[in-house]
Amino acid sequence: MIRKNKHQKKKEFEEQLVQKFPYRCPYCDQPISYDQFDLKVGENVIQCCCCKKTYIKVVSNSYEERG
Ligand SMILES: [Zn+2]
């Protein structure tokens, strides 16, 4: 008989989840994915896909990606 005893690194996975935790709509608390928006440095008008309300998301310079 073969016994498998794998030690899974659960901690790393949890840390990744925390980093990817989405921003939530301030009105309906719906998680918003900003991949669908063309975010620029400054104020961005975001429309929630759930409640259709708009709000301002401020993007700082550090968010800007090179390339
Ligand atoms: Zn909403």
N, CA, C, O and the ligand as a Tripos MOL2 file, in Angstrom:
@<TRIPOS>MOLECULE
protein
  269   267    68     0     0
PROTEIN
NO_CHARGES

@<TRIPOS>ATOM
      1 N           0.8350   -1.2130    0.0000 N.3       1 MET1
      2 CA          0.0000    0.0000    0.0000 C.3       1 MET1
      3 C           0.8660    1.2570    0.0000 C.2       1 MET1
      4 O           1.8880    1.3460    0.6800 O.2       1 MET1
      5 N           0.4180    2.2030   -0.7780 N.am      2 ILE2
      6 CA          1.1670    3.4520   -0.8620 C.3       2 ILE2
      7 C           0.3950    4.5750   -0.1590 C.2       2 ILE2
      8 O          -0.7700    4.8460   -0.4510 O.2       2 ILE2
      9 N           1.0800    5.1920    0.7510 N.am      3 ARG3
     10 CA          0.4380    6.3110    1.4500 C.3       3 ARG3
     11 C           1.0150    7.6420    0.9690 C.2       3 ARG3
     12 O           2.2320    7.8260    0.9320 O.2       3 ARG3
     13 N           0.1660    8.5250    0.6170 N.am      4 LYS4
     14 CA          0.6280    9.8460    0.2010 C.3       4 LYS4
     15 C           0.3610   10.8490    1.3260 C.2       4 LYS4
     16 O          -0.7440   10.9790    1.8540 O.2       4 LYS4
     17 N           1.4030   11.5180    1.6400 N.am      5 ASN5
     18 CA          1.2760   12.5070    2.7080 C.3       5 ASN5
     19 C           1.7930   13.8550    2.2220 C.2       5 ASN5
     20 O           2.9600   14.1950    2.4170 O.2       5 ASN5
     21 N           0.9330   14.5930    1.6050 N.am      6 LYS6
     22 CA          1.3490   15.8750    1.0260 C.3       6 LYS6
     23 C           1.0600   17.0160    1.9930 C.2       6 LYS6
     24 O          -0.0010   17.1110    2.6100 O.2       6 LYS6
     25 N           2.0470   17.8560    2.0840 N.am      7 HIS7
     26 CA          1.8430   19.0630    2.8850 C.3       7 HIS7
     27 C           1.5440   20.2300    1.9480 C.2       7 HIS7
     28 O           2.4260   20.7010    1.2290 O.2       7 HIS7
     29 N           0.3430   20.6730    1.9610 N.am      8 GLN8
     30 CA         -0.0340   21.7680    1.0750 C.3       8 GLN8
     31 C           0.2090   23.1070    1.7620 C.2       8 GLN8
     32 O          -0.0260   23.2900    2.9570 O.2       8 GLN8
     33 N           0.6830   24.0120    0.9530 N.am      9 LYS9
     34 CA          0.9390   25.3500    1.4970 C.3       9 LYS9
     35 C          -0.3280   26.1940    1.3750 C.2       9 LYS9
     36 O          -0.5350   26.9060    0.3920 O.2       9 LYS9
     37 N          -1.1280   26.0950    2.3560 N.am     10 LYS10
     38 CA         -2.3850   26.8340    2.3190 C.3      10 LYS10
     39 C          -2.1650   28.3260    2.5540 C.2      10 LYS10
     40 O          -2.9200   29.1660    2.0660 O.2      10 LYS10
     41 N          -1.1340   28.6290    3.3000 N.am     11 LYS11
     42 CA         -0.9340   30.0110    3.7000 C.3      11 LYS11
     43 C          -0.6860   30.9180    2.4880 C.2      11 LYS11
     44 O          -1.2140   32.0270    2.4190 O.2      11 LYS11
     45 N           0.1170   30.4390    1.5390 N.am     12 GLU12
     46 CA          0.4110   31.2430    0.3620 C.3      12 GLU12
     47 C          -0.8500   31.5310   -0.4410 C.2      12 GLU12
     48 O          -1.0280   32.6280   -0.9710 O.2      12 GLU12
     49 N          -1.6980   30.5570   -0.5190 N.am     13 PHE13
     50 CA         -2.9260   30.7270   -1.2900 C.3      13 PHE13
     51 C          -3.8200   31.7820   -0.6440 C.2      13 PHE13
     52 O          -4.4390   32.5960   -1.3290 O.2      13 PHE13
     53 N          -3.8730   31.7500    0.6590 N.am     14 GLU14
     54 CA         -4.7020   32.7280    1.3610 C.3      14 GLU14
     55 C          -4.1700   34.1440    1.1640 C.2      14 GLU14
     56 O          -4.9420   35.0950    1.0370 O.2      14 GLU14
     57 N          -2.8590   34.2730    1.1400 N.am     15 GLU15
     58 CA         -2.2780   35.6000    0.9480 C.3      15 GLU15
     59 C          -2.6140   36.1460   -0.4260 C.2      15 GLU15
     60 O          -2.8640   37.3410   -0.5850 O.2      15 GLU15
     61 N          -2.6190   35.2700   -1.4140 N.am     16 GLN16
     62 CA         -2.9670   35.7070   -2.7650 C.3      16 GLN16
     63 C          -4.4230   36.1680   -2.8300 C.2      16 GLN16
     64 O          -4.7560   37.1310   -3.5210 O.2      16 GLN16
     65 N          -5.2600   35.4770   -2.1130 N.am     17 LEU17
     66 CA         -6.6630   35.8510   -2.1080 C.3      17 LEU17
     67 C          -6.8490   37.2360   -1.5170 C.2      17 LEU17
     68 O          -7.6610   38.0240   -2.0020 O.2      17 LEU17
     69 N          -6.1080   37.5220   -0.4890 N.am     18 VAL18
     70 CA         -6.2260   38.8270    0.1610 C.3      18 VAL18
     71 C          -5.8070   39.9370   -0.7900 C.2      18 VAL18
     72 O          -6.4400   40.9910   -0.8470 O.2      18 VAL18
     73 N          -4.7210   39.6890   -1.5450 N.am     19 GLN19
     74 CA         -4.2520   40.7100   -2.4720 C.3      19 GLN19
     75 C          -5.2280   40.9360   -3.6120 C.2      19 GLN19
     76 O          -5.3390   42.0450   -4.1360 O.2      19 GLN19
     77 N          -5.9240   39.8950   -3.9870 N.am     20 LYS20
     78 CA         -6.8500   40.0260   -5.1140 C.3      20 LYS20
     79 C          -8.2440   40.4340   -4.6660 C.2      20 LYS20
     80 O          -9.1670   40.4940   -5.4790 O.2      20 LYS20
     81 N          -8.3980   40.7080   -3.4100 N.am     21 PHE21
     82 CA         -9.7270   41.0450   -2.9140 C.3      21 PHE21
     83 C         -10.2650   42.2810   -3.6260 C.2      21 PHE21
     84 O          -9.6280   43.3340   -3.6020 O.2      21 PHE21
     85 N         -11.4050   42.1650   -4.2430 N.am     22 PRO22
     86 CA        -11.9090   43.2510   -5.0840 C.3      22 PRO22
     87 C         -12.4560   44.4120   -4.2700 C.2      22 PRO22
     88 O         -12.8630   44.2560   -3.1190 O.2      22 PRO22
     89 N         -12.4550   45.5500   -4.8830 N.am     23 TYR23
     90 CA        -13.1140   46.7100   -4.3090 C.3      23 TYR23
     91 C         -14.6220   46.5150   -4.4200 C.2      23 TYR23
     92 O         -15.1250   45.8610   -5.3330 O.2      23 TYR23
     93 N         -15.3020   47.0910   -3.4830 N.am     24 ARG24
     94 CA        -16.7500   46.9160   -3.4890 C.3      24 ARG24
     95 C         -17.4790   48.2190   -3.7430 C.2      24 ARG24
     96 O         -17.0140   49.2910   -3.3560 O.2      24 ARG24
     97 N         -18.6210   48.1200   -4.3950 N.am     25 CYS25
     98 CA        -19.4630   49.2810   -4.6520 C.3      25 CYS25
     99 C         -19.9110   49.8820   -3.3230 C.2      25 CYS25
    100 O         -20.3800   49.1660   -2.4380 O.2      25 CYS25
    101 N         -19.7640   51.2100   -3.1880 N.am     26 PRO26
    102 CA        -20.1680   51.8480   -1.9280 C.3      26 PRO26
    103 C         -21.6750   51.8730   -1.7310 C.2      26 PRO26
    104 O         -22.1500   52.1670   -0.6340 O.2      26 PRO26
    105 N         -22.4250   51.5710   -2.7710 N.am     27 TYR27
    106 CA        -23.8820   51.6360   -2.6590 C.3      27 TYR27
    107 C         -24.4950   50.2800   -2.3430 C.2      27 TYR27
    108 O         -25.3220   50.1540   -1.4400 O.2      27 TYR27
    109 N         -24.0790   49.2690   -3.0960 N.am     28 CYS28
    110 CA        -24.7340   47.9660   -2.9430 C.3      28 CYS28
    111 C         -23.7610   46.8880   -2.4680 C.2      28 CYS28
    112 O         -24.1410   45.7270   -2.3150 O.2      28 CYS28
    113 N         -22.5040   47.2770   -2.2370 N.am     29 ASP29
    114 CA        -21.5040   46.3600   -1.7110 C.3      29 ASP29
    115 C         -21.1850   45.2240   -2.6780 C.2      29 ASP29
    116 O         -20.7230   44.1580   -2.2700 O.2      29 ASP29
    117 N         -21.4330   45.4600   -3.9440 N.am     30 GLN30
    118 CA        -21.1410   44.4650   -4.9690 C.3      30 GLN30
    119 C         -19.6560   44.5400   -5.3400 C.2      30 GLN30
    120 O         -19.1530   45.6280   -5.6180 O.2      30 GLN30
    121 N         -18.9500   43.4130   -5.3500 N.am     31 PRO31
    122 CA        -17.5430   43.4430   -5.7680 C.3      31 PRO31
    123 C         -17.3970   43.9280   -7.2100 C.2      31 PRO31
    124 O         -18.1000   43.4570   -8.1040 O.2      31 PRO31
    125 N         -16.4800   44.8700   -7.4290 N.am     32 ILE32
    126 CA        -16.2910   45.4590   -8.7490 C.3      32 ILE32
    127 C         -14.9340   45.0590   -9.2890 C.2      32 ILE32
    128 O         -13.9180   45.2010   -8.6090 O.2      32 ILE32
    129 N         -14.9200   44.5610  -10.5060 N.am     33 SER33
    130 CA        -13.6610   44.2650  -11.1800 C.3      33 SER33
    131 C         -13.2810   45.4380  -12.0610 C.2      33 SER33
    132 O         -14.0380   45.8150  -12.9550 O.2      33 SER33
    133 N         -12.1150   46.0200  -11.8170 N.am     34 TYR34
    134 CA        -11.7190   47.2060  -12.5650 C.3      34 TYR34
    135 C         -11.0580   46.8560  -13.8950 C.2      34 TYR34
    136 O         -10.5970   47.7390  -14.6180 O.2      34 TYR34
    137 N         -11.0140   45.5690  -14.2100 N.am     35 ASP35
    138 CA        -10.4320   45.1680  -15.4840 C.3      35 ASP35
    139 C         -11.2500   45.6980  -16.6590 C.2      35 ASP35
    140 O         -10.7210   45.9070  -17.7510 O.2      35 ASP35
    141 N         -12.5340   45.9100  -16.4260 N.am     36 GLN36
    142 CA        -13.4150   46.3390  -17.5060 C.3      36 GLN36
    143 C         -13.3320   47.8430  -17.7380 C.2      36 GLN36
    144 O         -13.8350   48.3470  -18.7420 O.2      36 GLN36
    145 N         -12.6890   48.5710  -16.7990 N.am     37 PHE37
    146 CA        -12.5720   50.0130  -16.9410 C.3      37 PHE37
    147 C         -11.1610   50.4040  -17.3480 C.2      37 PHE37
    148 O         -10.1810   49.7590  -16.9750 O.2      37 PHE37
    149 N         -11.0840   51.4680  -18.1160 N.am     38 ASP38
    150 CA         -9.7820   51.9850  -18.5120 C.3      38 ASP38
    151 C          -9.3680   53.0360  -17.4850 C.2      38 ASP38
    152 O          -9.5860   54.2330  -17.6770 O.2      38 ASP38
    153 N          -8.7800   52.5770  -16.4140 N.am     39 LEU39
    154 CA         -8.4440   53.4770  -15.3190 C.3      39 LEU39
    155 C          -7.2580   54.3510  -15.6740 C.2      39 LEU39
    156 O          -6.2790   53.8930  -16.2630 O.2      39 LEU39
    157 N          -7.3630   55.6110  -15.3090 N.am     40 LYS40
    158 CA         -6.2700   56.5360  -15.5160 C.3      40 LYS40
    159 C          -5.9600   57.2060  -14.1850 C.2      40 LYS40
    160 O          -6.7470   57.1430  -13.2400 O.2      40 LYS40
    161 N          -4.8020   57.8470  -14.1320 N.am     41 VAL41
    162 CA         -4.4130   58.5280  -12.9170 C.3      41 VAL41
    163 C          -5.3230   59.7290  -12.6920 C.2      41 VAL41
    164 O          -5.5100   60.5570  -13.5830 O.2      41 VAL41
    165 N          -5.8780   59.8110  -11.5080 N.am     42 GLY42
    166 CA         -6.8100   60.8850  -11.1950 C.3      42 GLY42
    167 C          -8.1650   60.3150  -10.8430 C.2      42 GLY42
    168 O          -8.2710   59.2420  -10.2500 O.2      42 GLY42
    169 N          -9.2060   61.0520  -11.2180 N.am     43 GLU43
    170 CA        -10.5540   60.6280  -10.8910 C.3      43 GLU43
    171 C         -11.1710   59.8460  -12.0430 C.2      43 GLU43
    172 O         -11.1430   60.2810  -13.1940 O.2      43 GLU43
    173 N         -11.7210   58.7020  -11.7190 N.am     44 ASN44
    174 CA        -12.3820   57.8780  -12.7200 C.3      44 ASN44
    175 C         -13.8360   57.6620  -12.3070 C.2      44 ASN44
    176 O         -14.1370   57.3290  -11.1610 O.2      44 ASN44
    177 N         -14.7180   57.8620  -13.2700 N.am     45 VAL45
    178 CA        -16.1270   57.6250  -12.9910 C.3      45 VAL45
    179 C         -16.4330   56.1500  -13.2310 C.2      45 VAL45
    180 O         -16.2920   55.6350  -14.3410 O.2      45 VAL45
    181 N         -16.8490   55.4980  -12.1740 N.am     46 ILE46
    182 CA        -17.1330   54.0720  -12.2570 C.3      46 ILE46
    183 C         -18.6250   53.8450  -12.0960 C.2      46 ILE46
    184 O         -19.2520   54.3480  -11.1640 O.2      46 ILE46
    185 N         -19.1830   53.0750  -13.0270 N.am     47 GLN47
    186 CA        -20.5860   52.7180  -12.8910 C.3      47 GLN47
    187 C         -20.7020   51.2770  -12.4470 C.2      47 GLN47
    188 O         -20.1720   50.3670  -13.0840 O.2      47 GLN47
    189 N         -21.3910   51.0890  -11.3620 N.am     48 CYS48
    190 CA        -21.5880   49.7460  -10.8420 C.3      48 CYS48
    191 C         -22.4720   48.9550  -11.7940 C.2      48 CYS48
    192 O         -23.5190   49.4350  -12.2290 O.2      48 CYS48
    193 N         -22.0410   47.7340  -12.1140 N.am     49 CYS49
    194 CA        -22.7880   46.9110  -13.0560 C.3      49 CYS49
    195 C         -24.0260   46.3070  -12.4010 C.2      49 CYS49
    196 O         -24.8750   45.7240  -13.0760 O.2      49 CYS49
    197 N         -24.1170   46.4490  -11.1040 N.am     50 CYS50
    198 CA        -25.2290   45.8400  -10.3820 C.3      50 CYS50
    199 C         -26.3510   46.8370  -10.1380 C.2      50 CYS50
    200 O         -27.4940   46.6050  -10.5320 O.2      50 CYS50
    201 N         -26.0230   47.9460   -9.4890 N.am     51 CYS51
    202 CA        -27.0570   48.9210   -9.1320 C.3      51 CYS51
    203 C         -27.0820   50.1130  -10.0860 C.2      51 CYS51
    204 O         -27.9400   50.9880   -9.9620 O.2      51 CYS51
    205 N         -26.1370   50.1520  -11.0460 N.am     52 LYS52
    206 CA        -26.0840   51.1890  -12.0900 C.3      52 LYS52
    207 C         -25.7970   52.5780  -11.5420 C.2      52 LYS52
    208 O         -25.9700   53.5700  -12.2500 O.2      52 LYS52
    209 N         -25.3680   52.6590  -10.3130 N.am     53 LYS53
    210 CA        -25.0100   53.9550   -9.7660 C.3      53 LYS53
    211 C         -23.5450   54.2370  -10.0510 C.2      53 LYS53
    212 O         -22.7400   53.3190  -10.2080 O.2      53 LYS53
    213 N         -23.2110   55.5200  -10.1150 N.am     54 THR54
    214 CA        -21.8440   55.9000  -10.4310 C.3      54 THR54
    215 C         -21.1660   56.5070   -9.2150 C.2      54 THR54
    216 O         -21.8040   57.1290   -8.3670 O.2      54 THR54
    217 N         -19.8740   56.3120   -9.1540 N.am     55 TYR55
    218 CA        -19.0770   56.9080   -8.0950 C.3      55 TYR55
    219 C         -17.6840   57.1950   -8.6250 C.2      55 TYR55
    220 O         -17.3010   56.7230   -9.6950 O.2      55 TYR55
    221 N         -16.9390   57.9660   -7.8700 N.am     56 ILE56
    222 CA        -15.6050   58.3730   -8.3010 C.3      56 ILE56
    223 C         -14.5540   57.5020   -7.6340 C.2      56 ILE56
    224 O         -14.5250   57.3570   -6.4120 O.2      56 ILE56
    225 N         -13.6960   56.9280   -8.4590 N.am     57 LYS57
    226 CA        -12.5550   56.1990   -7.9280 C.3      57 LYS57
    227 C         -11.2930   56.9850   -8.2380 C.2      57 LYS57
    228 O         -11.0080   57.2850   -9.3970 O.2      57 LYS57
    229 N         -10.5440   57.3150   -7.2090 N.am     58 VAL58
    230 CA         -9.3140   58.0810   -7.3860 C.3      58 VAL58
    231 C          -8.1310   57.1150   -7.4830 C.2      58 VAL58
    232 O          -7.9080   56.2870   -6.6000 O.2      58 VAL58
    233 N          -7.3830   57.2440   -8.5760 N.am     59 VAL59
    234 CA         -6.2130   56.3990   -8.7910 C.3      59 VAL59
    235 C          -4.9530   57.2300   -8.5850 C.2      59 VAL59
    236 O          -4.7920   58.2920   -9.1860 O.2      59 VAL59
    237 N          -4.0790   56.7460   -7.7450 N.am     60 SER60
    238 CA         -2.8430   57.4730   -7.4660 C.3      60 SER60
    239 C          -1.7780   57.1370   -8.4920 C.2      60 SER60
    240 O          -1.9390   56.2060   -9.2820 O.2      60 SER60
    241 N          -0.6960   57.8900   -8.4790 N.am     61 ASN61
    242 CA          0.3770   57.6970   -9.4540 C.3      61 ASN61
    243 C           1.0120   56.3160   -9.3610 C.2      61 ASN61
    244 O           1.4790   55.7650  -10.3580 O.2      61 ASN61
    245 N           1.0230   55.7780   -8.1790 N.am     62 SER62
    246 CA          1.6910   54.5030   -7.9660 C.3      62 SER62
    247 C           0.9720   53.3650   -8.6850 C.2      62 SER62
    248 O           1.5320   52.2900   -8.8970 O.2      62 SER62
    249 N          -0.2890   53.6290   -9.0580 N.am     63 TYR63
    250 CA         -1.0550   52.5850   -9.7380 C.3      63 TYR63
    251 C          -0.6160   52.4460  -11.1910 C.2      63 TYR63
    252 O          -0.7500   51.3740  -11.7810 O.2      63 TYR63
    253 N          -0.1020   53.5080  -11.7610 N.am     64 GLU64
    254 CA          0.2240   53.5400  -13.1720 C.3      64 GLU64
    255 C           1.2910   52.5120  -13.5190 C.2      64 GLU64
    256 O           2.3280   52.4280  -12.8600 O.2      64 GLU64
    257 N           1.0290   51.7380  -14.5510 N.am     65 GLU65
    258 CA          1.9660   50.6930  -14.9320 C.3      65 GLU65
    259 C           2.8410   51.1740  -16.0870 C.2      65 GLU65
    260 O           2.4010   51.9210  -16.9600 O.2      65 GLU65
    261 N           4.0660   50.7300  -16.0620 N.am     66 ARG66
    262 CA          4.9920   51.1070  -17.1330 C.3      66 ARG66
    263 C           4.8210   50.2030  -18.3500 C.2      66 ARG66
    264 O           4.4790   49.0280  -18.2250 O.2      66 ARG66
    265 N           5.0640   50.7660  -19.5120 N.am     67 GLY67
    266 CA          5.0150   49.9520  -20.7170 C.3      67 GLY67
    267 C           3.7180   50.2300  -21.4430 C.2      67 GLY67
    268 O           3.4620   49.6460  -22.4960 O.2      67 GLY67
    269 ZN        -23.5770   49.0000   -6.8170 Zn       68 ZN68
@<TRIPOS>BOND
     1     1     2 1
     2     2     3 1
     3     3     4 2
     4     3     5 am
     5     5     6 1
     6     6     7 1
     7     7     8 2
     8     7     9 am
     9     9    10 1
    10    10    11 1
    11    11    12 2
    12    11    13 am
    13    13    14 1
    14    14    15 1
    15    15    16 2
    16    15    17 am
    17    17    18 1
    18    18    19 1
    19    19    20 2
    20    19    21 am
    21    21    22 1
    22    22    23 1
    23    23    24 2
    24    23    25 am
    25    25    26 1
    26    26    27 1
    27    27    28 2
    28    27    29 am
    29    29    30 1
    30    30    31 1
    31    31    32 2
    32    31    33 am
    33    33    34 1
    34    34    35 1
    35    35    36 2
    36    35    37 am
    37    37    38 1
    38    38    39 1
    39    39    40 2
    40    39    41 am
    41    41    42 1
    42    42    43 1
    43    43    44 2
    44    43    45 am
    45    45    46 1
    46    46    47 1
    47    47    48 2
    48    47    49 am
    49    49    50 1
    50    50    51 1
    51    51    52 2
    52    51    53 am
    53    53    54 1
    54    54    55 1
    55    55    56 2
    56    55    57 am
    57    57    58 1
    58    58    59 1
    59    59    60 2
    60    59    61 am
    61    61    62 1
    62    62    63 1
    63    63    64 2
    64    63    65 am
    65    65    66 1
    66    66    67 1
    67    67    68 2
    68    67    69 am
    69    69    70 1
    70    70    71 1
    71    71    72 2
    72    71    73 am
    73    73    74 1
    74    74    75 1
    75    75    76 2
    76    75    77 am
    77    77    78 1
    78    78    79 1
    79    79    80 2
    80    79    81 am
    81    81    82 1
    82    82    83 1
    83    83    84 2
    84    83    85 am
    85    85    86 1
    86    86    87 1
    87    87    88 2
    88    87    89 am
    89    89    90 1
    90    90    91 1
    91    91    92 2
    92    91    93 am
    93    93    94 1
    94    94    95 1
    95    95    96 2
    96    95    97 am
    97    97    98 1
    98    98    99 1
    99    99   100 2
   100    99   101 am
   101   101   102 1
   102   102   103 1
   103   103   104 2
   104   103   105 am
   105   105   106 1
   106   106   107 1
   107   107   108 2
   108   107   109 am
   109   109   110 1
   110   110   111 1
   111   111   112 2
   112   111   113 am
   113   113   114 1
   114   114   115 1
   115   115   116 2
   116   115   117 am
   117   117   118 1
   118   118   119 1
   119   119   120 2
   120   119   121 am
   121   121   122 1
   122   122   123 1
   123   123   124 2
   124   123   125 am
   125   125   126 1
   126   126   127 1
   127   127   128 2
   128   127   129 am
   129   129   130 1
   130   130   131 1
   131   131   132 2
   132   131   133 am
   133   133   134 1
   134   134   135 1
   135   135   136 2
   136   135   137 am
   137   137   138 1
   138   138   139 1
   139   139   140 2
   140   139   141 am
   141   141   142 1
   142   142   143 1
   143   143   144 2
   144   143   145 am
   145   145   146 1
   146   146   147 1
   147   147   148 2
   148   147   149 am
   149   149   150 1
   150   150   151 1
   151   151   152 2
   152   151   153 am
   153   153   154 1
   154   154   155 1
   155   155   156 2
   156   155   157 am
   157   157   158 1
   158   158   159 1
   159   159   160 2
   160   159   161 am
   161   161   162 1
   162   162   163 1
   163   163   164 2
   164   163   165 am
   165   165   166 1
   166   166   167 1
   167   167   168 2
   168   167   169 am
   169   169   170 1
   170   170   171 1
   171   171   172 2
   172   171   173 am
   173   173   174 1
   174   174   175 1
   175   175   176 2
   176   175   177 am
   177   177   178 1
   178   178   179 1
   179   179   180 2
   180   179   181 am
   181   181   182 1
   182   182   183 1
   183   183   184 2
   184   183   185 am
   185   185   186 1
   186   186   187 1
   187   187   188 2
   188   187   189 am
   189   189   190 1
   190   190   191 1
   191   191   192 2
   192   191   193 am
   193   193   194 1
   194   194   195 1
   195   195   196 2
   196   195   197 am
   197   197   198 1
   198   198   199 1
   199   199   200 2
   200   199   201 am
   201   201   202 1
   202   202   203 1
   203   203   204 2
   204   203   205 am
   205   205   206 1
   206   206   207 1
   207   207   208 2
   208   207   209 am
   209   209   210 1
   210   210   211 1
   211   211   212 2
   212   211   213 am
   213   213   214 1
   214   214   215 1
   215   215   216 2
   216   215   217 am
   217   217   218 1
   218   218   219 1
   219   219   220 2
   220   219   221 am
   221   221   222 1
   222   222   223 1
   223   223   224 2
   224   223   225 am
   225   225   226 1
   226   226   227 1
   227   227   228 2
   228   227   229 am
   229   229   230 1
   230   230   231 1
   231   231   232 2
   232   231   233 am
   233   233   234 1
   234   234   235 1
   235   235   236 2
   236   235   237 am
   237   237   238 1
   238   238   239 1
   239   239   240 2
   240   239   241 am
   241   241   242 1
   242   242   243 1
   243   243   244 2
   244   243   245 am
   245   245   246 1
   246   246   247 1
   247   247   248 2
   248   247   249 am
   249   249   250 1
   250   250   251 1
   251   251   252 2
   252   251   253 am
   253   253   254 1
   254   254   255 1
   255   255   256 2
   256   255   257 am
   257   257   258 1
   258   258   259 1
   259   259   260 2
   260   259   261 am
   261   261   262 1
   262   262   263 1
   263   263   264 2
   264   263   265 am
   265   265   266 1
   266   266   267 1
   267   267   268 2
@<TRIPOS>SUBSTRUCTURE
     1 MET1         2 RESIDUE 1 A MET
     2 ILE2         6 RESIDUE 1 A ILE
     3 ARG3        10 RESIDUE 1 A ARG
     4 LYS4        14 RESIDUE 1 A LYS
     5 ASN5        18 RESIDUE 1 A ASN
     6 LYS6        22 RESIDUE 1 A LYS
     7 HIS7        26 RESIDUE 1 A HIS
     8 GLN8        30 RESIDUE 1 A GLN
     9 LYS9        34 RESIDUE 1 A LYS
    10 LYS10       38 RESIDUE 1 A LYS
    11 LYS11       42 RESIDUE 1 A LYS
    12 GLU12       46 RESIDUE 1 A GLU
    13 PHE13       50 RESIDUE 1 A PHE
    14 GLU14       54 RESIDUE 1 A GLU
    15 GLU15       58 RESIDUE 1 A GLU
    16 GLN16       62 RESIDUE 1 A GLN
    17 LEU17       66 RESIDUE 1 A LEU
    18 VAL18       70 RESIDUE 1 A VAL
    19 GLN19       74 RESIDUE 1 A GLN
    20 LYS20       78 RESIDUE 1 A LYS
    21 PHE21       82 RESIDUE 1 A PHE
    22 PRO22       86 RESIDUE 1 A PRO
    23 TYR23       90 RESIDUE 1 A TYR
    24 ARG24       94 RESIDUE 1 A ARG
    25 CYS25       98 RESIDUE 1 A CYS
    26 PRO26      102 RESIDUE 1 A PRO
    27 TYR27      106 RESIDUE 1 A TYR
    28 CYS28      110 RESIDUE 1 A CYS
    29 ASP29      114 RESIDUE 1 A ASP
    30 GLN30      118 RESIDUE 1 A GLN
    31 PRO31      122 RESIDUE 1 A PRO
    32 ILE32      126 RESIDUE 1 A ILE
    33 SER33      130 RESIDUE 1 A SER
    34 TYR34      134 RESIDUE 1 A TYR
    35 ASP35      138 RESIDUE 1 A ASP
    36 GLN36      142 RESIDUE 1 A GLN
    37 PHE37      146 RESIDUE 1 A PHE
    38 ASP38      150 RESIDUE 1 A ASP
    39 LEU39      154 RESIDUE 1 A LEU
    40 LYS40      158 RESIDUE 1 A LYS
    41 VAL41      162 RESIDUE 1 A VAL
    42 GLY42      166 RESIDUE 1 A GLY
    43 GLU43      170 RESIDUE 1 A GLU
    44 ASN44      174 RESIDUE 1 A ASN
    45 VAL45      178 RESIDUE 1 A VAL
    46 ILE46      182 RESIDUE 1 A ILE
    47 GLN47      186 RESIDUE 1 A GLN
    48 CYS48      190 RESIDUE 1 A CYS
    49 CYS49      194 RESIDUE 1 A CYS
    50 CYS50      198 RESIDUE 1 A CYS
    51 CYS51      202 RESIDUE 1 A CYS
    52 LYS52      206 RESIDUE 1 A LYS
    53 LYS53      210 RESIDUE 1 A LYS
    54 THR54      214 RESIDUE 1 A THR
    55 TYR55      218 RESIDUE 1 A TYR
    56 ILE56      222 RESIDUE 1 A ILE
    57 LYS57      226 RESIDUE 1 A LYS
    58 VAL58      230 RESIDUE 1 A VAL
    59 VAL59      234 RESIDUE 1 A VAL
    60 SER60      238 RESIDUE 1 A SER
    61 ASN61      242 RESIDUE 1 A ASN
    62 SER62      246 RESIDUE 1 A SER
    63 TYR63      250 RESIDUE 1 A TYR
    64 GLU64      254 RESIDUE 1 A GLU
    65 GLU65      258 RESIDUE 1 A GLU
    66 ARG66      262 RESIDUE 1 A ARG
    67 GLY67      266 RESIDUE 1 A GLY
    68 ZN68       269 GROUP 0 **** ****
